[in-house]
Amino acid sequence: MCGKPNHNGFTLLEILIAIALMAIIAMVVVPSLTRLGSRHERTTFIGHLQALVQGGWQAALASGKMYRVHIDVDKRVITLGVETGAVDNHGEPLFNRVPSSIVNSVVRFPASIQIKHVFIEGFDEMTRAGSGRKTSEVWFYIMPDGLTQHVIIQGVDAKDLRNGKPRPFTMSLSPFTATFQVTEGAA
């Protein structure tokens, strides 16, 4: 039998070229996937917060009661409460957490999300305590007629870096529709 030799495999050069191409592709794809993962956490958090506020908005309209969205930065949790009809020693209304069977009343935010400022009706409530130091608990209200207070939440996403710094984001709550508009970057 005459003819060409039969090759049943790859040469070392072909294998090295294939490995080099896979390394180049990995260098391009892996950083993109990492950025998408951090954005996914932030997007999921914002979506859950949006659902909590929308649930409170719908419940306020249906029940005719006031609801409170309570943000605890130290505990990294946001809760939805409904007014009880009672007041505390200062005349402020008391709230009970809404049962989760009615609406998702608790949102936990990932460690990568850091809330820096919460402006309610134009005032940074995290620094408004008067003593010049920051407070970690703030809240805003959803009224029985469905209106919310105007709220702007500014934070950073420590997993999503831009020029080596955590990417800032701003969430602005519309008082009329109880929906957040989200923008990236400083406000």
PyMOL commands that place a pseudoatom at each C-alpha (Angstrom):
pseudoatom trace, name=CA, resn=MET, resi=1, chain=A, elem=C, hetatm=0, pos=[0.000, 0.000, 0.000]
pseudoatom trace, name=CA, resn=CYS, resi=2, chain=A, elem=C, hetatm=0, pos=[1.397, 3.286, -1.054]
pseudoatom trace, name=CA, resn=GLY, resi=3, chain=A, elem=C, hetatm=0, pos=[0.122, 6.616, -0.025]
pseudoatom trace, name=CA, resn=LYS, resi=4, chain=A, elem=C, hetatm=0, pos=[0.083, 9.186, 2.713]
pseudoatom trace, name=CA, resn=PRO, resi=5, chain=A, elem=C, hetatm=0, pos=[0.887, 8.300, 6.294]
pseudoatom trace, name=CA, resn=ASN, resi=6, chain=A, elem=C, hetatm=0, pos=[-2.158, 8.045, 8.571]
pseudoatom trace, name=CA, resn=HIS, resi=7, chain=A, elem=C, hetatm=0, pos=[-2.183, 10.640, 11.450]
pseudoatom trace, name=CA, resn=ASN, resi=8, chain=A, elem=C, hetatm=0, pos=[-4.318, 9.698, 14.427]
pseudoatom trace, name=CA, resn=GLY, resi=9, chain=A, elem=C, hetatm=0, pos=[-3.759, 12.666, 16.718]
pseudoatom trace, name=CA, resn=PHE, resi=10, chain=A, elem=C, hetatm=0, pos=[-2.599, 16.249, 17.139]
pseudoatom trace, name=CA, resn=THR, resi=11, chain=A, elem=C, hetatm=0, pos=[0.910, 17.550, 16.955]
pseudoatom trace, name=CA, resn=LEU, resi=12, chain=A, elem=C, hetatm=0, pos=[2.462, 19.329, 19.906]
pseudoatom trace, name=CA, resn=LEU, resi=13, chain=A, elem=C, hetatm=0, pos=[2.302, 22.611, 17.971]
pseudoatom trace, name=CA, resn=GLU, resi=14, chain=A, elem=C, hetatm=0, pos=[-1.441, 22.238, 17.355]
pseudoatom trace, name=CA, resn=ILE, resi=15, chain=A, elem=C, hetatm=0, pos=[-2.053, 21.552, 21.069]
pseudoatom trace, name=CA, resn=LEU, resi=16, chain=A, elem=C, hetatm=0, pos=[0.014, 24.588, 22.141]
pseudoatom trace, name=CA, resn=ILE, resi=17, chain=A, elem=C, hetatm=0, pos=[-1.850, 26.855, 19.723]
pseudoatom trace, name=CA, resn=ALA, resi=18, chain=A, elem=C, hetatm=0, pos=[-5.219, 25.601, 21.034]
pseudoatom trace, name=CA, resn=ILE, resi=19, chain=A, elem=C, hetatm=0, pos=[-4.123, 26.207, 24.664]
pseudoatom trace, name=CA, resn=ALA, resi=20, chain=A, elem=C, hetatm=0, pos=[-2.896, 29.713, 23.798]
pseudoatom trace, name=CA, resn=LEU, resi=21, chain=A, elem=C, hetatm=0, pos=[-6.224, 30.557, 22.119]
pseudoatom trace, name=CA, resn=MET, resi=22, chain=A, elem=C, hetatm=0, pos=[-8.185, 29.285, 25.142]
pseudoatom trace, name=CA, resn=ALA, resi=23, chain=A, elem=C, hetatm=0, pos=[-6.010, 31.400, 27.476]
pseudoatom trace, name=CA, resn=ILE, resi=24, chain=A, elem=C, hetatm=0, pos=[-6.631, 34.522, 25.397]
pseudoatom trace, name=CA, resn=ILE, resi=25, chain=A, elem=C, hetatm=0, pos=[-10.383, 33.886, 25.365]
pseudoatom trace, name=CA, resn=ALA, resi=26, chain=A, elem=C, hetatm=0, pos=[-10.375, 33.282, 29.141]
pseudoatom trace, name=CA, resn=MET, resi=27, chain=A, elem=C, hetatm=0, pos=[-8.523, 36.577, 29.733]
pseudoatom trace, name=CA, resn=VAL, resi=28, chain=A, elem=C, hetatm=0, pos=[-11.303, 38.406, 27.896]
pseudoatom trace, name=CA, resn=VAL, resi=29, chain=A, elem=C, hetatm=0, pos=[-14.341, 36.487, 29.178]
pseudoatom trace, name=CA, resn=VAL, resi=30, chain=A, elem=C, hetatm=0, pos=[-13.582, 35.956, 32.903]
pseudoatom trace, name=CA, resn=PRO, resi=31, chain=A, elem=C, hetatm=0, pos=[-13.347, 39.677, 33.857]
pseudoatom trace, name=CA, resn=SER, resi=32, chain=A, elem=C, hetatm=0, pos=[-16.623, 40.333, 32.022]
pseudoatom trace, name=CA, resn=LEU, resi=33, chain=A, elem=C, hetatm=0, pos=[-18.350, 37.521, 33.913]
pseudoatom trace, name=CA, resn=THR, resi=34, chain=A, elem=C, hetatm=0, pos=[-17.016, 38.860, 37.231]
pseudoatom trace, name=CA, resn=ARG, resi=35, chain=A, elem=C, hetatm=0, pos=[-18.439, 42.317, 36.513]
pseudoatom trace, name=CA, resn=LEU, resi=36, chain=A, elem=C, hetatm=0, pos=[-21.786, 40.789, 35.525]
pseudoatom trace, name=CA, resn=GLY, resi=37, chain=A, elem=C, hetatm=0, pos=[-21.876, 38.819, 38.801]
pseudoatom trace, name=CA, resn=SER, resi=38, chain=A, elem=C, hetatm=0, pos=[-21.445, 41.933, 40.940]
pseudoatom trace, name=CA, resn=ARG, resi=39, chain=A, elem=C, hetatm=0, pos=[-24.014, 43.843, 38.913]
pseudoatom trace, name=CA, resn=HIS, resi=40, chain=A, elem=C, hetatm=0, pos=[-26.350, 40.882, 39.275]
pseudoatom trace, name=CA, resn=GLU, resi=41, chain=A, elem=C, hetatm=0, pos=[-26.182, 41.125, 43.096]
pseudoatom trace, name=CA, resn=ARG, resi=42, chain=A, elem=C, hetatm=0, pos=[-26.894, 44.854, 42.972]
pseudoatom trace, name=CA, resn=THR, resi=43, chain=A, elem=C, hetatm=0, pos=[-29.709, 44.410, 40.443]
pseudoatom trace, name=CA, resn=THR, resi=44, chain=A, elem=C, hetatm=0, pos=[-31.253, 41.625, 42.540]
pseudoatom trace, name=CA, resn=PHE, resi=45, chain=A, elem=C, hetatm=0, pos=[-31.075, 43.765, 45.703]
pseudoatom trace, name=CA, resn=ILE, resi=46, chain=A, elem=C, hetatm=0, pos=[-32.688, 46.735, 43.947]
pseudoatom trace, name=CA, resn=GLY, resi=47, chain=A, elem=C, hetatm=0, pos=[-35.398, 44.466, 42.510]
pseudoatom trace, name=CA, resn=HIS, resi=48, chain=A, elem=C, hetatm=0, pos=[-36.215, 43.060, 45.956]
pseudoatom trace, name=CA, resn=LEU, resi=49, chain=A, elem=C, hetatm=0, pos=[-36.308, 46.565, 47.455]
pseudoatom trace, name=CA, resn=GLN, resi=50, chain=A, elem=C, hetatm=0, pos=[-38.584, 47.672, 44.612]
pseudoatom trace, name=CA, resn=ALA, resi=51, chain=A, elem=C, hetatm=0, pos=[-40.925, 44.731, 45.301]
pseudoatom trace, name=CA, resn=LEU, resi=52, chain=A, elem=C, hetatm=0, pos=[-41.012, 45.583, 49.028]
pseudoatom trace, name=CA, resn=VAL, resi=53, chain=A, elem=C, hetatm=0, pos=[-41.916, 49.236, 48.363]
pseudoatom trace, name=CA, resn=GLN, resi=54, chain=A, elem=C, hetatm=0, pos=[-44.481, 48.300, 45.706]
pseudoatom trace, name=CA, resn=GLY, resi=55, chain=A, elem=C, hetatm=0, pos=[-46.041, 45.773, 48.098]
pseudoatom trace, name=CA, resn=GLY, resi=56, chain=A, elem=C, hetatm=0, pos=[-46.268, 48.440, 50.797]
pseudoatom trace, name=CA, resn=TRP, resi=57, chain=A, elem=C, hetatm=0, pos=[-47.726, 50.905, 48.306]
pseudoatom trace, name=CA, resn=GLN, resi=58, chain=A, elem=C, hetatm=0, pos=[-50.435, 48.464, 47.220]
pseudoatom trace, name=CA, resn=ALA, resi=59, chain=A, elem=C, hetatm=0, pos=[-51.183, 47.467, 50.827]
pseudoatom trace, name=CA, resn=ALA, resi=60, chain=A, elem=C, hetatm=0, pos=[-51.450, 51.133, 51.871]
pseudoatom trace, name=CA, resn=LEU, resi=61, chain=A, elem=C, hetatm=0, pos=[-53.956, 51.807, 49.110]
pseudoatom trace, name=CA, resn=ALA, resi=62, chain=A, elem=C, hetatm=0, pos=[-55.962, 48.675, 49.954]
pseudoatom trace, name=CA, resn=SER, resi=63, chain=A, elem=C, hetatm=0, pos=[-55.969, 49.071, 53.751]
pseudoatom trace, name=CA, resn=GLY, resi=64, chain=A, elem=C, hetatm=0, pos=[-55.982, 52.850, 54.153]
pseudoatom trace, name=CA, resn=LYS, resi=65, chain=A, elem=C, hetatm=0, pos=[-53.095, 52.555, 56.633]
pseudoatom trace, name=CA, resn=MET, resi=66, chain=A, elem=C, hetatm=0, pos=[-49.649, 54.142, 56.704]
pseudoatom trace, name=CA, resn=TYR, resi=67, chain=A, elem=C, hetatm=0, pos=[-46.619, 51.913, 56.039]
pseudoatom trace, name=CA, resn=ARG, resi=68, chain=A, elem=C, hetatm=0, pos=[-42.977, 52.474, 56.983]
pseudoatom trace, name=CA, resn=VAL, resi=69, chain=A, elem=C, hetatm=0, pos=[-39.867, 51.295, 55.153]
pseudoatom trace, name=CA, resn=HIS, resi=70, chain=A, elem=C, hetatm=0, pos=[-37.133, 50.944, 57.792]
pseudoatom trace, name=CA, resn=ILE, resi=71, chain=A, elem=C, hetatm=0, pos=[-33.481, 50.789, 56.669]
pseudoatom trace, name=CA, resn=ASP, resi=72, chain=A, elem=C, hetatm=0, pos=[-30.934, 49.440, 59.166]
pseudoatom trace, name=CA, resn=VAL, resi=73, chain=A, elem=C, hetatm=0, pos=[-27.504, 49.881, 57.588]
pseudoatom trace, name=CA, resn=ASP, resi=74, chain=A, elem=C, hetatm=0, pos=[-25.604, 48.118, 60.406]
pseudoatom trace, name=CA, resn=LYS, resi=75, chain=A, elem=C, hetatm=0, pos=[-27.813, 45.019, 60.296]
pseudoatom trace, name=CA, resn=ARG, resi=76, chain=A, elem=C, hetatm=0, pos=[-27.946, 45.232, 56.476]
pseudoatom trace, name=CA, resn=VAL, resi=77, chain=A, elem=C, hetatm=0, pos=[-31.717, 44.808, 56.390]
pseudoatom trace, name=CA, resn=ILE, resi=78, chain=A, elem=C, hetatm=0, pos=[-34.729, 46.745, 55.129]
pseudoatom trace, name=CA, resn=THR, resi=79, chain=A, elem=C, hetatm=0, pos=[-38.158, 45.961, 56.596]
pseudoatom trace, name=CA, resn=LEU, resi=80, chain=A, elem=C, hetatm=0, pos=[-41.714, 46.974, 55.858]
pseudoatom trace, name=CA, resn=GLY, resi=81, chain=A, elem=C, hetatm=0, pos=[-44.037, 47.830, 58.750]
pseudoatom trace, name=CA, resn=VAL, resi=82, chain=A, elem=C, hetatm=0, pos=[-47.696, 48.789, 59.056]
pseudoatom trace, name=CA, resn=GLU, resi=83, chain=A, elem=C, hetatm=0, pos=[-49.032, 51.293, 61.567]
pseudoatom trace, name=CA, resn=THR, resi=84, chain=A, elem=C, hetatm=0, pos=[-50.684, 49.777, 64.638]
pseudoatom trace, name=CA, resn=GLY, resi=85, chain=A, elem=C, hetatm=0, pos=[-52.845, 52.737, 65.620]
pseudoatom trace, name=CA, resn=ALA, resi=86, chain=A, elem=C, hetatm=0, pos=[-50.826, 53.216, 68.831]
pseudoatom trace, name=CA, resn=VAL, resi=87, chain=A, elem=C, hetatm=0, pos=[-48.181, 55.875, 69.476]
pseudoatom trace, name=CA, resn=ASP, resi=88, chain=A, elem=C, hetatm=0, pos=[-44.965, 55.922, 71.504]
pseudoatom trace, name=CA, resn=ASN, resi=89, chain=A, elem=C, hetatm=0, pos=[-44.027, 58.329, 74.348]
pseudoatom trace, name=CA, resn=HIS, resi=90, chain=A, elem=C, hetatm=0, pos=[-43.136, 61.021, 71.799]
pseudoatom trace, name=CA, resn=GLY, resi=91, chain=A, elem=C, hetatm=0, pos=[-46.448, 60.753, 69.956]
pseudoatom trace, name=CA, resn=GLU, resi=92, chain=A, elem=C, hetatm=0, pos=[-44.870, 58.925, 67.014]
pseudoatom trace, name=CA, resn=PRO, resi=93, chain=A, elem=C, hetatm=0, pos=[-46.872, 56.099, 65.414]
pseudoatom trace, name=CA, resn=LEU, resi=94, chain=A, elem=C, hetatm=0, pos=[-45.864, 52.515, 66.211]
pseudoatom trace, name=CA, resn=PHE, resi=95, chain=A, elem=C, hetatm=0, pos=[-45.398, 49.936, 63.451]
pseudoatom trace, name=CA, resn=ASN, resi=96, chain=A, elem=C, hetatm=0, pos=[-45.474, 46.126, 63.274]
pseudoatom trace, name=CA, resn=ARG, resi=97, chain=A, elem=C, hetatm=0, pos=[-43.605, 44.232, 60.609]
pseudoatom trace, name=CA, resn=VAL, resi=98, chain=A, elem=C, hetatm=0, pos=[-45.916, 43.157, 57.801]
pseudoatom trace, name=CA, resn=PRO, resi=99, chain=A, elem=C, hetatm=0, pos=[-46.357, 39.366, 57.757]
pseudoatom trace, name=CA, resn=SER, resi=100, chain=A, elem=C, hetatm=0, pos=[-44.395, 37.763, 54.928]
pseudoatom trace, name=CA, resn=SER, resi=101, chain=A, elem=C, hetatm=0, pos=[-47.544, 35.920, 53.875]
pseudoatom trace, name=CA, resn=ILE, resi=102, chain=A, elem=C, hetatm=0, pos=[-48.987, 39.254, 52.697]
pseudoatom trace, name=CA, resn=VAL, resi=103, chain=A, elem=C, hetatm=0, pos=[-45.899, 40.800, 51.090]
pseudoatom trace, name=CA, resn=ASN, resi=104, chain=A, elem=C, hetatm=0, pos=[-42.162, 40.158, 51.199]
pseudoatom trace, name=CA, resn=SER, resi=105, chain=A, elem=C, hetatm=0, pos=[-41.452, 42.451, 54.141]
pseudoatom trace, name=CA, resn=VAL, resi=106, chain=A, elem=C, hetatm=0, pos=[-37.699, 41.904, 54.593]
pseudoatom trace, name=CA, resn=VAL, resi=107, chain=A, elem=C, hetatm=0, pos=[-34.852, 42.633, 52.186]
pseudoatom trace, name=CA, resn=ARG, resi=108, chain=A, elem=C, hetatm=0, pos=[-31.257, 41.871, 53.105]
pseudoatom trace, name=CA, resn=PHE, resi=109, chain=A, elem=C, hetatm=0, pos=[-28.559, 43.557, 51.135]
pseudoatom trace, name=CA, resn=PRO, resi=110, chain=A, elem=C, hetatm=0, pos=[-25.297, 41.906, 50.123]
pseudoatom trace, name=CA, resn=ALA, resi=111, chain=A, elem=C, hetatm=0, pos=[-22.028, 42.766, 51.844]
pseudoatom trace, name=CA, resn=SER, resi=112, chain=A, elem=C, hetatm=0, pos=[-20.796, 44.411, 48.645]
pseudoatom trace, name=CA, resn=ILE, resi=113, chain=A, elem=C, hetatm=0, pos=[-23.544, 47.062, 48.820]
pseudoatom trace, name=CA, resn=GLN, resi=114, chain=A, elem=C, hetatm=0, pos=[-22.755, 49.988, 51.114]
pseudoatom trace, name=CA, resn=ILE, resi=115, chain=A, elem=C, hetatm=0, pos=[-25.405, 52.636, 51.658]
pseudoatom trace, name=CA, resn=LYS, resi=116, chain=A, elem=C, hetatm=0, pos=[-23.724, 56.015, 52.154]
pseudoatom trace, name=CA, resn=HIS, resi=117, chain=A, elem=C, hetatm=0, pos=[-26.626, 58.496, 52.239]
pseudoatom trace, name=CA, resn=VAL, resi=118, chain=A, elem=C, hetatm=0, pos=[-30.411, 58.383, 52.508]
pseudoatom trace, name=CA, resn=PHE, resi=119, chain=A, elem=C, hetatm=0, pos=[-32.055, 61.674, 51.596]
pseudoatom trace, name=CA, resn=ILE, resi=120, chain=A, elem=C, hetatm=0, pos=[-35.700, 61.953, 52.641]
pseudoatom trace, name=CA, resn=GLU, resi=121, chain=A, elem=C, hetatm=0, pos=[-37.508, 65.096, 51.529]
pseudoatom trace, name=CA, resn=GLY, resi=122, chain=A, elem=C, hetatm=0, pos=[-34.110, 66.653, 50.773]
pseudoatom trace, name=CA, resn=PHE, resi=123, chain=A, elem=C, hetatm=0, pos=[-32.386, 65.923, 54.108]
pseudoatom trace, name=CA, resn=ASP, resi=124, chain=A, elem=C, hetatm=0, pos=[-29.643, 63.327, 54.594]
pseudoatom trace, name=CA, resn=GLU, resi=125, chain=A, elem=C, hetatm=0, pos=[-31.270, 61.417, 57.427]
pseudoatom trace, name=CA, resn=MET, resi=126, chain=A, elem=C, hetatm=0, pos=[-28.105, 59.433, 58.148]
pseudoatom trace, name=CA, resn=THR, resi=127, chain=A, elem=C, hetatm=0, pos=[-26.362, 62.633, 59.316]
pseudoatom trace, name=CA, resn=ARG, resi=128, chain=A, elem=C, hetatm=0, pos=[-29.383, 64.568, 60.530]
pseudoatom trace, name=CA, resn=ALA, resi=129, chain=A, elem=C, hetatm=0, pos=[-29.228, 63.169, 64.070]
pseudoatom trace, name=CA, resn=GLY, resi=130, chain=A, elem=C, hetatm=0, pos=[-27.811, 66.535, 65.160]
pseudoatom trace, name=CA, resn=SER, resi=131, chain=A, elem=C, hetatm=0, pos=[-24.637, 65.399, 66.863]
pseudoatom trace, name=CA, resn=GLY, resi=132, chain=A, elem=C, hetatm=0, pos=[-22.651, 65.391, 63.622]
pseudoatom trace, name=CA, resn=ARG, resi=133, chain=A, elem=C, hetatm=0, pos=[-22.268, 61.615, 63.689]
pseudoatom trace, name=CA, resn=LYS, resi=134, chain=A, elem=C, hetatm=0, pos=[-23.975, 59.202, 61.356]
pseudoatom trace, name=CA, resn=THR, resi=135, chain=A, elem=C, hetatm=0, pos=[-26.932, 57.101, 62.350]
pseudoatom trace, name=CA, resn=SER, resi=136, chain=A, elem=C, hetatm=0, pos=[-27.443, 53.655, 60.871]
pseudoatom trace, name=CA, resn=GLU, resi=137, chain=A, elem=C, hetatm=0, pos=[-31.247, 53.559, 61.011]
pseudoatom trace, name=CA, resn=VAL, resi=138, chain=A, elem=C, hetatm=0, pos=[-33.535, 55.658, 58.843]
pseudoatom trace, name=CA, resn=TRP, resi=139, chain=A, elem=C, hetatm=0, pos=[-37.061, 55.221, 57.532]
pseudoatom trace, name=CA, resn=PHE, resi=140, chain=A, elem=C, hetatm=0, pos=[-39.588, 56.705, 55.194]
pseudoatom trace, name=CA, resn=TYR, resi=141, chain=A, elem=C, hetatm=0, pos=[-43.355, 56.462, 54.923]
pseudoatom trace, name=CA, resn=ILE, resi=142, chain=A, elem=C, hetatm=0, pos=[-45.917, 55.279, 52.423]
pseudoatom trace, name=CA, resn=MET, resi=143, chain=A, elem=C, hetatm=0, pos=[-49.133, 57.172, 53.079]
pseudoatom trace, name=CA, resn=PRO, resi=144, chain=A, elem=C, hetatm=0, pos=[-52.642, 55.648, 53.019]
pseudoatom trace, name=CA, resn=ASP, resi=145, chain=A, elem=C, hetatm=0, pos=[-53.372, 57.493, 49.757]
pseudoatom trace, name=CA, resn=GLY, resi=146, chain=A, elem=C, hetatm=0, pos=[-50.367, 55.797, 48.107]
pseudoatom trace, name=CA, resn=LEU, resi=147, chain=A, elem=C, hetatm=0, pos=[-47.970, 58.735, 48.121]
pseudoatom trace, name=CA, resn=THR, resi=148, chain=A, elem=C, hetatm=0, pos=[-44.466, 58.092, 49.419]
pseudoatom trace, name=CA, resn=GLN, resi=149, chain=A, elem=C, hetatm=0, pos=[-41.923, 60.503, 50.733]
pseudoatom trace, name=CA, resn=HIS, resi=150, chain=A, elem=C, hetatm=0, pos=[-39.351, 61.577, 48.160]
pseudoatom trace, name=CA, resn=VAL, resi=151, chain=A, elem=C, hetatm=0, pos=[-36.325, 59.366, 48.855]
pseudoatom trace, name=CA, resn=ILE, resi=152, chain=A, elem=C, hetatm=0, pos=[-32.850, 59.242, 47.329]
pseudoatom trace, name=CA, resn=ILE, resi=153, chain=A, elem=C, hetatm=0, pos=[-30.523, 56.435, 48.381]
pseudoatom trace, name=CA, resn=GLN, resi=154, chain=A, elem=C, hetatm=0, pos=[-26.853, 56.728, 47.454]
pseudoatom trace, name=CA, resn=GLY, resi=155, chain=A, elem=C, hetatm=0, pos=[-24.462, 53.830, 47.801]
pseudoatom trace, name=CA, resn=VAL, resi=156, chain=A, elem=C, hetatm=0, pos=[-21.510, 52.020, 46.321]
pseudoatom trace, name=CA, resn=ASP, resi=157, chain=A, elem=C, hetatm=0, pos=[-21.037, 48.498, 45.038]
pseudoatom trace, name=CA, resn=ALA, resi=158, chain=A, elem=C, hetatm=0, pos=[-17.680, 47.283, 46.362]
pseudoatom trace, name=CA, resn=LYS, resi=159, chain=A, elem=C, hetatm=0, pos=[-17.607, 44.343, 43.928]
pseudoatom trace, name=CA, resn=ASP, resi=160, chain=A, elem=C, hetatm=0, pos=[-18.120, 46.514, 40.860]
pseudoatom trace, name=CA, resn=LEU, resi=161, chain=A, elem=C, hetatm=0, pos=[-14.927, 48.532, 40.522]
pseudoatom trace, name=CA, resn=ARG, resi=162, chain=A, elem=C, hetatm=0, pos=[-14.318, 51.438, 38.182]
pseudoatom trace, name=CA, resn=ASN, resi=163, chain=A, elem=C, hetatm=0, pos=[-10.766, 52.757, 38.030]
pseudoatom trace, name=CA, resn=GLY, resi=164, chain=A, elem=C, hetatm=0, pos=[-10.036, 50.723, 41.157]
pseudoatom trace, name=CA, resn=LYS, resi=165, chain=A, elem=C, hetatm=0, pos=[-12.844, 52.348, 43.159]
pseudoatom trace, name=CA, resn=PRO, resi=166, chain=A, elem=C, hetatm=0, pos=[-16.279, 50.953, 44.086]
pseudoatom trace, name=CA, resn=ARG, resi=167, chain=A, elem=C, hetatm=0, pos=[-18.927, 52.020, 41.584]
pseudoatom trace, name=CA, resn=PRO, resi=168, chain=A, elem=C, hetatm=0, pos=[-21.436, 54.493, 43.063]
pseudoatom trace, name=CA, resn=PHE, resi=169, chain=A, elem=C, hetatm=0, pos=[-25.153, 54.252, 42.331]
pseudoatom trace, name=CA, resn=THR, resi=170, chain=A, elem=C, hetatm=0, pos=[-28.228, 56.316, 43.159]
pseudoatom trace, name=CA, resn=MET, resi=171, chain=A, elem=C, hetatm=0, pos=[-31.818, 55.154, 43.613]
pseudoatom trace, name=CA, resn=SER, resi=172, chain=A, elem=C, hetatm=0, pos=[-34.487, 57.852, 43.471]
pseudoatom trace, name=CA, resn=LEU, resi=173, chain=A, elem=C, hetatm=0, pos=[-38.016, 56.958, 44.644]
pseudoatom trace, name=CA, resn=SER, resi=174, chain=A, elem=C, hetatm=0, pos=[-40.915, 58.633, 42.860]
pseudoatom trace, name=CA, resn=PRO, resi=175, chain=A, elem=C, hetatm=0, pos=[-43.501, 59.796, 45.432]
pseudoatom trace, name=CA, resn=PHE, resi=176, chain=A, elem=C, hetatm=0, pos=[-46.361, 59.240, 42.980]
pseudoatom trace, name=CA, resn=THR, resi=177, chain=A, elem=C, hetatm=0, pos=[-45.586, 55.785, 41.576]
pseudoatom trace, name=CA, resn=ALA, resi=178, chain=A, elem=C, hetatm=0, pos=[-43.490, 54.310, 44.424]
pseudoatom trace, name=CA, resn=THR, resi=179, chain=A, elem=C, hetatm=0, pos=[-40.893, 53.137, 41.912]
pseudoatom trace, name=CA, resn=PHE, resi=180, chain=A, elem=C, hetatm=0, pos=[-37.131, 53.597, 41.970]
pseudoatom trace, name=CA, resn=GLN, resi=181, chain=A, elem=C, hetatm=0, pos=[-35.147, 55.077, 39.133]
pseudoatom trace, name=CA, resn=VAL, resi=182, chain=A, elem=C, hetatm=0, pos=[-31.559, 53.818, 39.312]
pseudoatom trace, name=CA, resn=THR, resi=183, chain=A, elem=C, hetatm=0, pos=[-28.517, 55.608, 37.934]
pseudoatom trace, name=CA, resn=GLU, resi=184, chain=A, elem=C, hetatm=0, pos=[-24.869, 54.660, 38.139]
pseudoatom trace, name=CA, resn=GLY, resi=185, chain=A, elem=C, hetatm=0, pos=[-22.358, 57.216, 39.276]
pseudoatom trace, name=CA, resn=ALA, resi=186, chain=A, elem=C, hetatm=0, pos=[-22.450, 59.989, 41.851]
pseudoatom trace, name=CA, resn=ALA, resi=187, chain=A, elem=C, hetatm=0, pos=[-25.587, 62.051, 42.107]
for i in range(1, 187): cmd.bond("trace and resi %d" % i, "trace and resi %d" % (i + 1))
show_as sticks, trace
zoom trace
